[in-house]
Amino acid sequence: MAAGGEREGAPEDTRPHYLGVGCFSVIAGFAGGGMIAVLIAKIVGAFARCPTESETGAPCNWFTYAVVGAIAGAIILPTLTISLLRRGRKRAQHLERG
């Protein structure tokens, strides 16, 4: 144990770690949310019998779905990852205390 009751090698300030995880997950959420939304647009377009573009096969209004999905993913994934990370750290601290 280090002086002051802290573990050796444990960072005193966890904000840089949360910032790194948050920035990485914003990028992953943006890309993943957009791709999932385009898949949803493809399914909705098939049920609505919306004609796809002949050259690319892109569904109707795919850009609208992609933007909404990308924004949702960029908000939801970082929120979820940081909250799970904090919950895990709180559990670890609780187990250390006994």
TIMI-2910 file (N, C-alpha, C, CB; in pm, 1 decimal, decimal comma, always signed):
<rs>
+----------+----------+----------+----------+----------+----------+----------+----------+----------+----------+----------+----------+------+
!      n_x !      n_y !      n_z !     ca_x !     ca_y !     ca_z !      c_x !      c_y !      c_z !     cb_x !     cb_y !     cb_z ! resn !
+----------+----------+----------+----------+----------+----------+----------+----------+----------+----------+----------+----------+------+
!    +84,1 !   -117,9 !     +0,0 !     +0,0 !     +0,0 !     +0,0 !    +88,2 !   +123,7 !     +0,0 !    -95,5 !     +0,1 !   +121,2 !  Met !
!    +48,6 !   +218,8 !    -76,2 !   +120,3 !   +344,8 !    -82,3 !    +72,4 !   +434,7 !    +30,9 !   +100,6 !   +413,3 !   -219,7 !  Ala !
!   +143,2 !   +543,2 !    +50,5 !   +106,0 !   +638,0 !   +154,4 !    -29,6 !   +698,6 !   +122,4 !   +212,6 !   +748,2 !   +168,8 !  Ala !
!   -110,1 !   +719,1 !   +223,8 !   -241,1 !   +779,1 !   +202,6 !   -349,1 !   +677,3 !   +171,7 !   -233,7 !   +878,5 !    +91,9 !  Gly !
!   -318,3 !   +546,0 !   +178,6 !   -418,7 !   +442,7 !   +158,7 !   -452,0 !   +414,9 !    +13,0 !   -542,2 !   +480,5 !   +230,0 !  Gly !
!   -372,1 !   +463,5 !    -81,7 !   -399,7 !   +438,7 !   -223,0 !   -317,8 !   +320,0 !   -270,4 !   -368,8 !   +563,9 !   -308,5 !  Glu !
!   -368,1 !   +252,7 !   -371,2 !   -294,8 !   +140,2 !   -428,6 !   -176,6 !   +191,9 !   -509,3 !   -387,4 !    +53,4 !   -517,1 !  Arg !
!    -73,2 !   +110,3 !   -514,7 !    +42,9 !   +147,2 !   -595,5 !     +7,6 !   +132,3 !   -742,2 !   +166,6 !    +60,2 !   -559,6 !  Glu !
!    +45,9 !   +227,9 !   -821,7 !    +22,6 !   +223,9 !   -965,1 !   -116,8 !   +268,8 !  -1005,8 !    +46,2 !    +86,4 !  -1015,2 !  Gly !
!   -202,5 !   +296,6 !   -911,5 !   -338,0 !   +341,7 !   -945,2 !   -334,7 !   +490,9 !   -975,0 !   -438,2 !   +310,7 !   -829,7 !  Ala !
!   -398,9 !   +533,4 !  -1082,2 !   -399,2 !   +676,6 !  -1113,0 !   -482,5 !   +752,7 !  -1009,8 !   -454,0 !   +701,8 !  -1255,6 !  Pro !
!   -434,0 !   +870,7 !   -974,7 !   -507,5 !   +952,6 !   -879,7 !   -630,8 !  +1013,6 !   -945,4 !   -417,4 !  +1062,6 !   -822,9 !  Glu !
!   -617,0 !  +1054,3 !  -1069,6 !   -726,0 !  +1118,3 !  -1141,7 !   -765,2 !  +1029,4 !  -1258,8 !   -685,7 !  +1260,5 !  -1190,4 !  Asp !
!   -891,1 !   +987,0 !  -1263,1 !   -936,0 !   +896,5 !  -1369,0 !   -998,0 !   +970,0 !  -1486,9 !  -1035,5 !   +797,9 !  -1313,6 !  Thr !
!  -1004,6 !  +1101,7 !  -1481,4 !  -1065,9 !  +1175,7 !  -1592,3 !   -996,4 !  +1155,5 !  -1726,2 !  -1067,4 !  +1321,5 !  -1560,1 !  Arg !
!   -863,6 !  +1151,8 !  -1733,8 !   -802,4 !  +1125,8 !  -1865,3 !   -840,5 !   +989,1 !  -1922,4 !   -650,9 !  +1135,5 !  -1854,7 !  Pro !
!   -856,5 !   +891,1 !  -1834,4 !   -896,9 !   +758,5 !  -1880,4 !  -1038,3 !   +762,3 !  -1936,7 !   -887,9 !   +656,4 !  -1765,9 !  His !
!  -1129,0 !   +829,8 !  -1866,7 !  -1265,5 !   +843,6 !  -1915,8 !  -1268,8 !   +921,9 !  -2046,8 !  -1353,2 !   +912,4 !  -1810,9 !  Tyr !
!  -1184,3 !  +1022,6 !  -2059,7 !  -1178,3 !  +1101,9 !  -2182,2 !  -1133,3 !  +1015,8 !  -2300,1 !  -1083,3 !  +1221,3 !  -2164,2 !  Leu !
!  -1033,8 !   +932,3 !  -2277,9 !   -985,9 !   +844,3 !  -2384,7 !  -1089,7 !   +743,0 !  -2427,0 !   -861,2 !   +772,7 !  -2341,0 !  Gly !
!  -1153,8 !   +680,7 !  -2328,7 !  -1258,1 !   +582,6 !  -2359,2 !  -1375,6 !   +651,2 !  -2427,9 !  -1305,3 !   +510,8 !  -2230,5 !  Val !
!  -1412,5 !   +769,6 !  -2380,0 !  -1523,9 !   +842,5 !  -2438,6 !  -1497,8 !   +882,6 !  -2582,5 !  -1554,0 !   +964,6 !  -2357,0 !  Gly !
!  -1378,7 !   +933,8 !  -2610,5 !  -1346,3 !   +976,0 !  -2747,6 !  -1345,0 !   +857,6 !  -2843,9 !  -1210,2 !  +1047,1 !  -2750,8 !  Cys !
!  -1288,5 !   +747,0 !  -2799,7 !  -1284,7 !   +628,7 !  -2884,8 !  -1425,6 !   +575,9 !  -2910,5 !  -1197,8 !   +519,7 !  -2821,0 !  Phe !
!  -1508,2 !   +573,5 !  -2806,4 !  -1641,9 !   +519,2 !  -2823,7 !  -1734,1 !   +613,6 !  -2901,6 !  -1702,2 !   +488,8 !  -2688,7 !  Ser !
!  -1705,7 !   +743,8 !  -2903,2 !  -1783,9 !   +835,4 !  -2988,3 !  -1761,9 !   +800,4 !  -3135,0 !  -1744,6 !   +984,2 !  -2961,5 !  Val !
!  -1638,4 !   +775,0 !  -3172,2 !  -1607,5 !   +740,5 !  -3311,4 !  -1671,5 !   +607,1 !  -3348,5 !  -1454,6 !   +734,5 !  -3333,5 !  Ile !
!  -1657,8 !   +509,0 !  -3260,8 !  -1717,8 !   +377,5 !  -3287,6 !  -1870,0 !   +385,9 !  -3290,1 !  -1672,8 !   +275,4 !  -3181,8 !  Ala !
!  -1928,0 !   +463,2 !  -3200,8 !  -2073,1 !   +478,7 !  -3197,4 !  -2125,8 !   +550,8 !  -3319,3 !  -2114,7 !   +552,6 !  -3073,2 !  Gly !
!  -2053,0 !   +651,7 !  -3365,7 !  -2092,7 !   +725,9 !  -3485,1 !  -2097,1 !   +633,2 !  -3606,4 !  -1995,8 !   +843,2 !  -3510,6 !  Phe !
!  -1991,1 !   +556,0 !  -3625,3 !  -1985,6 !   +466,1 !  -3741,1 !  -2085,5 !   +352,1 !  -3727,9 !  -1844,6 !   +409,7 !  -3758,0 !  Ala !
!  -2089,6 !   +289,2 !  -3611,0 !  -2179,6 !   +176,2 !  -3591,4 !  -2325,6 !   +215,4 !  -3597,3 !  -2151,2 !   +110,5 !  -3460,6 !  Gly !
!  -2360,0 !   +327,2 !  -3536,5 !  -2498,0 !   +373,4 !  -3539,8 !  -2544,4 !   +406,1 !  -3680,4 !  -2514,1 !   +494,1 !  -3451,8 !  Gly !
!  -2455,9 !   +466,1 !  -3758,6 !  -2489,7 !   +497,1 !  -3897,2 !  -2511,7 !   +372,1 !  -3980,5 !  -2381,2 !   +580,9 !  -3959,6 !  Gly !
!  -2427,9 !   +270,8 !  -3962,0 !  -2442,8 !   +147,3 !  -4039,0 !  -2568,9 !    +71,4 !  -4000,4 !  -2321,3 !    +58,2 !  -4019,4 !  Met !
!  -2598,2 !    +67,3 !  -3871,5 !  -2720,3 !     -1,0 !  -3827,1 !  -2843,5 !    +72,6 !  -3880,2 !  -2725,1 !     -9,8 !  -3671,7 !  Ile !
!  -2839,2 !   +205,4 !  -3880,3 !  -2952,9 !   +283,3 !  -3929,9 !  -2973,6 !   +262,8 !  -4080,0 !  -2932,2 !   +432,0 !  -3899,8 !  Ala !
!  -2867,5 !   +248,4 !  -4155,5 !  -2882,6 !   +223,6 !  -4299,3 !  -2942,4 !    +84,2 !  -4322,8 !  -2745,4 !   +236,8 !  -4372,0 !  Val !
!  -2906,5 !    -10,8 !  -4238,5 !  -2968,7 !   -142,6 !  -4247,3 !  -3118,2 !   -132,9 !  -4217,4 !  -2900,9 !   -241,2 !  -4150,1 !  Leu !
!  -3153,4 !    -54,2 !  -4117,1 !  -3295,3 !    -32,4 !  -4086,4 !  -3364,7 !    +35,9 !  -4203,8 !  -3311,2 !    +52,5 !  -3957,9 !  Ile !
!  -3297,3 !   +131,8 !  -4267,8 !  -3355,3 !   +198,3 !  -4385,1 !  -3378,5 !    +98,9 !  -4498,0 !  -3263,9 !   +312,1 !  -4433,2 !  Ala !
!  -3288,2 !     +5,7 !  -4513,7 !  -3302,9 !    -97,0 !  -4617,7 !  -3425,2 !   -184,8 !  -4589,1 !  -3174,6 !   -184,4 !  -4626,7 !  Lys !
!  -3443,8 !   -222,3 !  -4462,7 !  -3558,0 !   -306,1 !  -4425,3 !  -3689,0 !   -229,4 !  -4441,1 !  -3543,1 !   -356,0 !  -4280,4 !  Ile !
!  -3692,2 !   -104,5 !  -4393,2 !  -3812,5 !    -22,2 !  -4405,8 !  -3845,0 !     +2,5 !  -4552,6 !  -3794,7 !   +111,7 !  -4331,8 !  Val !
!  -3743,7 !    +27,1 !  -4632,9 !  -3765,0 !    +48,3 !  -4775,9 !  -3820,1 !    -75,3 !  -4845,5 !  -3635,8 !    +89,8 !  -4841,6 !  Gly !
!  -3777,0 !   -193,8 !  -4800,0 !  -3828,5 !   -317,4 !  -4859,4 !  -3975,4 !   -337,2 !  -4824,3 !  -3746,1 !   -438,3 !  -4812,2 !  Ala !
!  -4011,7 !   -308,1 !  -4700,0 !  -4152,6 !   -321,8 !  -4660,3 !  -4240,7 !   -216,0 !  -4726,2 !  -4165,8 !   -312,3 !  -4508,3 !  Phe !
!  -4186,8 !    -96,0 !  -4747,8 !  -4263,9 !    +12,1 !  -4810,0 !  -4259,3 !     +5,4 !  -4962,5 !  -4211,8 !   +147,4 !  -4763,1 !  Ala !
!  -4185,8 !    -91,3 !  -5014,9 !  -4168,7 !   -108,3 !  -5159,9 !  -4114,5 !    +18,0 !  -5225,3 !  -4301,5 !   -147,0 !  -5224,9 !  Arg !
!  -4020,3 !    +79,7 !  -5158,6 !  -3955,2 !   +199,3 !  -5209,4 !  -3845,9 !   +156,0 !  -5308,3 !  -3895,6 !   +285,5 !  -5092,2 !  Cys !
!  -3841,1 !   +212,4 !  -5426,6 !  -3739,5 !   +170,3 !  -5523,6 !  -3600,2 !   +216,1 !  -5480,2 !  -3772,4 !   +226,0 !  -5663,5 !  Pro !
!  -3503,5 !   +126,9 !  -5494,3 !  -3365,2 !   +159,9 !  -5460,3 !  -3297,5 !   +225,9 !  -5579,2 !  -3287,4 !    +33,8 !  -5416,8 !  Thr !
!  -3184,1 !   +290,6 !  -5553,4 !  -3106,4 !   +349,2 !  -5663,0 !  -3050,6 !   +236,6 !  -5748,3 !  -2991,3 !   +440,4 !  -5609,0 !  Glu !
!  -3059,4 !   +252,4 !  -5878,0 !  -3018,5 !   +143,4 !  -5967,4 !  -2867,9 !   +119,4 !  -5965,8 !  -3063,2 !   +173,4 !  -6108,9 !  Ser !
!  -2788,1 !   +223,7 !  -5952,9 !  -2642,4 !   +208,5 !  -5956,6 !  -2586,0 !   +149,5 !  -5828,4 !  -2577,5 !   +341,9 !  -5982,8 !  Glu !
!  -2629,0 !   +204,0 !  -5715,2 !  -2566,8 !   +165,9 !  -5587,8 !  -2650,6 !    +70,7 !  -5503,9 !  -2538,4 !   +288,3 !  -5507,7 !  Thr !
!  -2780,2 !    +64,2 !  -5527,9 !  -2867,3 !    -19,1 !  -5446,0 !  -2900,4 !    +43,2 !  -5312,3 !  -2804,2 !   -152,3 !  -5424,2 !  Gly !
!  -2873,5 !   +172,9 !  -5299,0 !  -2900,8 !   +242,7 !  -5173,8 !  -3051,0 !   +258,4 !  -5153,7 !  -2831,8 !   +380,4 !  -5172,2 !  Ala !
!  -3098,5 !   +239,7 !  -5031,2 !  -3242,4 !   +253,5 !  -5004,8 !  -3287,0 !   +399,0 !  -5006,3 !  -3277,6 !   +190,7 !  -4870,5 !  Pro !
!  -3418,5 !   +418,6 !  -5009,4 !  -3474,7 !   +553,4 !  -5005,9 !  -3442,0 !   +619,2 !  -4872,9 !  -3627,5 !   +550,1 !  -5028,6 !  Cys !
!  -3411,0 !   +746,3 !  -4877,1 !  -3383,5 !   +826,8 !  -4757,8 !  -3274,4 !   +767,2 !  -4668,8 !  -3510,0 !   +843,2 !  -4677,4 !  Asn !
!  -3177,8 !   +701,2 !  -4727,0 !  -3074,4 !   +637,7 !  -4646,3 !  -2992,4 !   +740,3 !  -4571,2 !  -2984,0 !   +552,8 !  -4733,1 !  Trp !
!  -2973,1 !   +858,2 !  -4629,6 !  -2889,9 !   +959,0 !  -4565,4 !  -2955,5 !  +1009,7 !  -4436,3 !  -2863,9 !  +1076,0 !  -4661,9 !  Phe !
!  -3085,8 !  +1026,7 !  -4438,2 !  -3157,6 !  +1069,8 !  -4318,0 !  -3143,7 !   +966,3 !  -4207,9 !  -3306,1 !  +1094,5 !  -4349,0 !  Thr !
!  -3162,3 !   +839,2 !  -4242,9 !  -3146,3 !   +732,2 !  -4144,7 !  -3002,5 !   +728,3 !  -4092,3 !  -3184,6 !   +596,0 !  -4206,5 !  Tyr !
!  -2905,6 !   +745,0 !  -4181,2 !  -2765,6 !   +738,2 !  -4141,3 !  -2728,1 !   +850,0 !  -4044,9 !  -2676,6 !   +743,8 !  -4263,6 !  Ala !
!  -2775,3 !   +970,9 !  -4071,0 !  -2743,1 !  +1084,2 !  -3983,0 !  -2805,3 !  +1065,3 !  -3845,0 !  -2792,0 !  +1216,7 !  -4045,2 !  Val !
!  -2931,9 !  +1028,1 !  -3842,0 !  -2999,3 !  +1008,1 !  -3712,9 !  -2933,7 !   +893,0 !  -3636,5 !  -3150,9 !   +979,5 !  -3733,9 !  Val !
!  -2903,0 !   +784,7 !  -3703,5 !  -2838,6 !   +670,7 !  -3638,2 !  -2698,4 !   +702,8 !  -3590,1 !  -2833,6 !   +553,3 !  -3732,4 !  Gly !
!  -2624,0 !   +779,3 !  -3668,8 !  -2487,6 !   +816,2 !  -3628,6 !  -2489,7 !   +906,7 !  -3506,0 !  -2414,2 !   +886,1 !  -3744,4 !  Ala !
!  -2581,0 !  +1000,9 !  -3501,5 !  -2590,2 !  +1089,1 !  -3385,1 !  -2633,6 !  +1009,7 !  -3261,9 !  -2689,1 !  +1204,9 !  -3412,1 !  Ile !
!  -2730,9 !   +921,7 !  -3279,5 !  -2775,6 !   +839,6 !  -3167,3 !  -2662,5 !   +749,8 !  -3117,5 !  -2897,0 !   +754,6 !  -3208,0 !  Ala !
!  -2589,1 !   +688,4 !  -3208,3 !  -2477,5 !   +602,6 !  -3168,5 !  -2365,5 !   +679,4 !  -3101,4 !  -2423,3 !   +529,9 !  -3288,1 !  Gly !
!  -2340,9 !   +802,8 !  -3147,1 !  -2235,7 !   +885,2 !  -3087,1 !  -2272,7 !   +932,6 !  -2947,0 !  -2206,7 !  +1005,3 !  -3175,6 !  Ala !
!  -2400,4 !   +927,1 !  -2913,4 !  -2443,2 !   +965,2 !  -2778,0 !  -2459,2 !   +841,6 !  -2690,0 !  -2576,1 !  +1044,3 !  -2783,1 !  Ile !
!  -2522,0 !   +737,7 !  -2742,1 !  -2555,4 !   +620,3 !  -2661,3 !  -2431,8 !   +538,8 !  -2624,5 !  -2654,4 !   +532,3 !  -2735,9 !  Ile !
!  -2344,2 !   +508,9 !  -2719,1 !  -2230,0 !   +421,6 !  -2689,5 !  -2134,2 !   +481,4 !  -2586,6 !  -2154,3 !   +391,7 !  -2816,7 !  Leu !
!  -2092,4 !   +607,5 !  -2596,5 !  -2005,3 !   +661,5 !  -2491,0 !  -2073,2 !   +666,1 !  -2353,7 !  -1959,4 !   +801,1 !  -2529,0 !  Pro !
!  -2201,9 !   +700,1 !  -2352,3 !  -2273,9 !   +702,6 !  -2225,3 !  -2275,4 !   +564,3 !  -2162,0 !  -2417,3 !   +753,4 !  -2245,4 !  Thr !
!  -2300,9 !   +463,3 !  -2241,4 !  -2305,6 !   +326,7 !  -2191,9 !  -2167,6 !   +278,9 !  -2145,8 !  -2359,9 !   +233,8 !  -2300,0 !  Leu !
!  -2063,7 !   +303,8 !  -2224,5 !  -1931,1 !   +254,4 !  -2188,0 !  -1876,7 !   +323,0 !  -2062,9 !  -1834,6 !   +274,3 !  -2303,7 !  Thr !
!  -1895,4 !   +452,4 !  -2052,2 !  -1843,8 !   +523,3 !  -1934,8 !  -1922,6 !   +485,3 !  -1809,8 !  -1849,5 !   +675,6 !  -1956,9 !  Ile !
!  -2053,7 !   +468,6 !  -1822,2 !  -2131,1 !   +428,7 !  -1704,3 !  -2093,2 !   +288,0 !  -1658,5 !  -2281,7 !   +435,3 !  -1734,5 !  Ser !
!  -2070,0 !   +195,6 !  -1751,5 !  -2025,8 !    +61,6 !  -1713,8 !  -1885,8 !    +62,7 !  -1654,7 !  -2030,0 !    -30,7 !  -1834,0 !  Leu !
!  -1799,3 !   +148,1 !  -1706,4 !  -1664,3 !   +160,2 !  -1652,4 !  -1667,5 !   +213,9 !  -1509,8 !  -1579,1 !   +251,2 !  -1741,3 !  Leu !
!  -1749,0 !   +315,1 !  -1486,7 !  -1761,9 !   +370,1 !  -1351,2 !  -1821,3 !   +268,7 !  -1255,3 !  -1847,8 !   +495,9 !  -1352,8 !  Arg !
!  -1922,3 !   +194,0 !  -1301,5 !  -1984,2 !    +92,9 !  -1216,5 !  -1882,3 !    -14,5 !  -1177,1 !  -2104,4 !    +28,9 !  -1288,2 !  Arg !
!  -1800,0 !    -55,9 !  -1271,8 !  -1696,9 !   -154,9 !  -1242,0 !  -1594,0 !   -102,9 !  -1143,5 !  -1628,3 !   -197,9 !  -1368,9 !  Gly !
!  -1556,0 !    +22,1 !  -1156,6 !  -1459,3 !    +78,5 !  -1061,9 !  -1519,0 !    +93,5 !   -922,8 !  -1409,5 !   +213,9 !  -1111,4 !  Arg !
!  -1646,6 !   +130,7 !   -915,2 !  -1711,4 !   +142,1 !   -784,3 !  -1722,1 !     +5,6 !   -718,2 !  -1851,0 !   +205,4 !   -797,9 !  Lys !
!  -1751,6 !    -98,5 !   -796,1 !  -1757,7 !   -233,7 !   -740,3 !  -1620,7 !   -277,5 !   -691,2 !  -1810,8 !   -333,1 !   -844,7 !  Arg !
!  -1516,9 !   -248,2 !   -766,9 !  -1381,8 !   -285,9 !   -725,7 !  -1342,1 !   -213,5 !   -597,7 !  -1281,1 !   -255,3 !   -837,3 !  Ala !
!  -1374,7 !    -86,1 !   -585,3 !  -1344,8 !    -11,4 !   -463,3 !  -1423,6 !    -66,3 !   -346,3 !  -1375,3 !   +137,2 !   -481,9 !  Gln !
!  -1547,9 !   -105,3 !   -370,3 !  -1631,3 !   -159,9 !   -263,0 !  -1574,9 !   -293,4 !   -214,9 !  -1777,4 !   -177,4 !   -311,0 !  His !
!  -1527,5 !   -376,1 !   -307,4 !  -1470,1 !   -505,5 !   -268,7 !  -1339,2 !   -488,4 !   -193,0 !  -1447,3 !   -592,4 !   -391,9 !  Leu !
!  -1260,9 !   -386,0 !   -227,4 !  -1135,7 !   -360,7 !   -156,4 !  -1160,7 !   -320,0 !    -11,7 !  -1055,4 !   -252,5 !   -227,7 !  Glu !
!  -1265,6 !   -243,8 !     +8,8 !  -1296,0 !   -196,0 !   +144,2 !  -1351,7 !   -307,2 !   +232,2 !  -1395,5 !    -80,4 !   +138,2 !  Arg !
!  -1420,8 !   -400,2 !   +168,6 !  -1471,1 !   -514,2 !   +243,0 !  -1608,3 !   -505,4 !   +282,5 !  -1395,4 !   -535,9 !   +357,6 !  Gly !
+----------+----------+----------+----------+----------+----------+----------+----------+----------+----------+----------+----------+------+
</rs>
